[in-house]
Amino acid sequence: MIKIPHELLSAEALLGVIDEFIGREGTDYGHRDFTIAEKRAALMRALEGGRAIVVFDPVSETTTLIDAADVPRQKGDV
């Protein structure tokens, strides 16, 4: 798994990763439905706040978002 700083992605590429994540993460958001724009904004806040990160899996050749807490710290991480 390779971490990719979201700032290095073009706006179009980042939106594609976010939308793909939204499309496959399911629809259970509790007692309220959220719009795509609200989901996108929440994910951007998570990325900007360091709570989520973009990762590339070279085995499956896929890029996705994951919870930063689920990634083990590696040597050189700040």
Secondary structure, 3 states (H helix, E strand, C coil): CEEECHHHCCHHHHHHHHHHHHHHCCCCCCCCCCCHHHHHHHHHHHHHCCCEEEEEECCCCEEEEEEHHHCCCCCCCC
